[in-house]
Amino acid sequence: MNTHFYKRIWTVCLSLTILAIIYTTTLLGIVPAASALQYNKEILVESDFSGRDLTDSSFTKANLRYSNFSHANLRGVSFFAANLESANLTGADLTNATLDSARLIKANLTNAVLEGAFAANAKFDGAIVDGADFTDVLLRSDEQAKLCKSAQGTNPVTGRETRDTLFCD
């Protein structure tokens, strides 16, 4: 047989293999995972991230004053040394987030879930924490005391009382 015939068979076999892979991944619903976004050192004042899935993204040292993260999925996000002054984090999921050295001054954390977040050296002066869940959050004792002065409510997702999660007296 001639060379042209073998090349043609090879092309058909390769095409069928590619189609089989595409069909299988579509049938099984295998979709490549979205990459985490990097916003390190960005100036993002008054940005709107509300309702977005930002899992494992990084906002290290970013300026996020007055930004809107309401109802966003912020699981595993790094806000290390970020400025979140007056940011809206209402209903946000901050589970296992890094908030170390972040400025959350006057931030709205109403009904946010911060379970397992690392918030050593974070500043919460004037933050609204009604219904926030601070279960297993690493906080400095002076910041914990500040938060306990205004802590109230029950988180609608976890059913935990804010004061209990902060170990307030």
C-alpha positions in Angstrom: 0.0 0.0 0.0 1.1 3.6 -0.5 2.3 6.1 2.0 -0.7 8.3 1.4 -3.1 5.6 2.6 -1.2 5.2 6.0 -1.1 8.9 6.6 -4.8 9.0 6.0 -5.5 6.2 8.5 -3.2 7.9 11.0 -5.1 11.2 10.7 -8.5 9.4 11.1 -7.3 7.5 14.2 -5.9 10.7 15.7 -9.1 12.6 15.0 -11.3 9.8 16.5 -9.0 9.8 19.6 -9.4 13.6 20.1 -13.2 13.4 19.6 -13.4 10.5 22.2 -11.5 12.7 24.7 -13.7 15.7 24.1 -16.9 13.5 24.3 -15.7 11.8 27.5 -14.8 15.0 29.3 -18.1 16.6 28.3 -20.1 13.5 29.3 -18.4 13.3 32.7 -18.6 17.0 33.3 -14.8 17.4 33.7 -14.1 21.1 33.5 -10.7 22.6 34.2 -10.6 24.5 37.6 -10.5 28.2 37.4 -7.2 29.7 38.4 -6.9 31.9 41.5 -6.6 35.5 40.7 -3.7 37.7 41.8 -4.3 41.3 42.9 -1.2 41.8 45.0 -0.3 45.4 45.7 -3.1 46.6 43.4 -5.0 49.9 44.1 -8.6 48.7 44.0 -10.5 51.4 46.0 -14.3 51.1 45.6 -14.1 47.9 43.5 -17.1 45.7 43.2 -16.4 42.0 43.8 -19.8 41.2 45.2 -21.1 37.7 44.7 -17.9 36.5 42.9 -16.1 33.3 43.5 -12.6 34.4 44.4 -11.5 31.1 46.1 -7.7 31.1 46.8 -7.1 34.5 45.2 -4.5 36.8 46.6 -5.0 40.5 47.6 -1.7 40.8 49.5 -1.0 44.4 50.4 -3.8 45.6 48.1 -5.7 48.8 48.8 -9.4 47.8 48.9 -10.9 50.7 50.8 -14.7 51.0 50.3 -14.7 47.8 48.1 -17.7 45.6 47.9 -17.2 41.9 48.7 -20.7 41.2 49.8 -21.8 37.6 49.4 -18.5 36.7 47.7 -16.8 33.3 48.1 -13.5 34.3 49.7 -12.4 30.9 50.9 -8.7 30.6 51.3 -8.1 34.2 50.0 -5.1 36.1 51.2 -5.7 39.6 52.4 -2.3 39.7 54.1 -1.6 43.4 55.0 -4.5 44.5 52.8 -6.4 47.7 53.5 -10.0 46.7 53.8 -11.1 49.9 55.6 -14.8 50.4 55.2 -15.1 47.4 52.9 -18.5 45.6 52.6 -18.0 42.0 53.5 -21.6 41.3 54.3 -22.4 37.6 54.0 -19.0 36.8 52.6 -17.4 33.4 53.1 -13.9 34.0 54.5 -13.3 30.5 55.7 -9.6 29.8 56.1 -8.7 33.3 54.7 -5.5 35.0 55.7 -6.3 38.4 57.3 -3.0 38.8 59.1 -1.9 42.4 59.4 -5.0 43.5 57.4 -6.9 46.7 58.2 -10.6 46.0 58.7 -11.3 49.3 60.3 -15.0 50.1 59.9 -15.5 47.1 57.7 -18.9 45.5 57.5 -18.7 41.8 58.4 -22.4 41.3 59.0 -23.3 37.6 58.7 -19.8 36.8 57.3 -18.2 33.4 58.0 -14.6 33.7 59.1 -14.2 30.1 60.3 -10.5 29.1 60.6 -9.3 32.5 59.3 -5.8 33.7 60.4 -6.3 37.2 61.7 -3.3 37.8 64.0 -2.4 41.5 64.0 -5.5 42.4 62.0 -7.2 45.7 63.1 -11.0 45.6 63.5 -11.6 49.1 65.0 -15.2 50.1 64.4 -15.9 46.9 62.4 -19.6 45.7 62.3 -19.7 42.1 63.3 -23.4 41.4 63.7 -24.0 37.7 63.0 -20.4 37.1 62.0 -18.9 33.6 62.8 -15.4 33.8 64.2 -15.1 30.0 65.0 -11.4 29.0 65.3 -10.2 32.5 64.2 -6.7 33.4 65.5 -7.0 36.9 66.9 -5.0 39.0 69.3 -6.7 39.3 72.7 -7.0 43.1 72.5 -8.8 42.9 69.1 -11.0 40.1 70.5 -11.9 42.3 73.4 -12.8 45.2 71.0 -15.0 42.9 68.9 -16.8 41.6 72.0 -17.9 45.1 72.9 -20.2 45.3 69.9 -20.7 41.6 69.0 -24.2 40.4 68.7 -26.5 38.2 66.5 -26.4 34.7 65.1 -24.8 33.7 61.8 -27.6 32.6 59.4 -25.4 30.1 57.6 -23.7 28.3 60.6 -26.3 29.1 63.3 -23.6 30.1 65.7 -23.8 33.2 67.9 -21.2 35.8 67.3 -20.4 36.3 71.0 -19.9 32.5 71.5 -17.5 32.2 68.5 -15.4 35.1 69.9 -15.5 33.6 73.4 -16.9 36.8 74.9 -17.8 36.8 78.6 
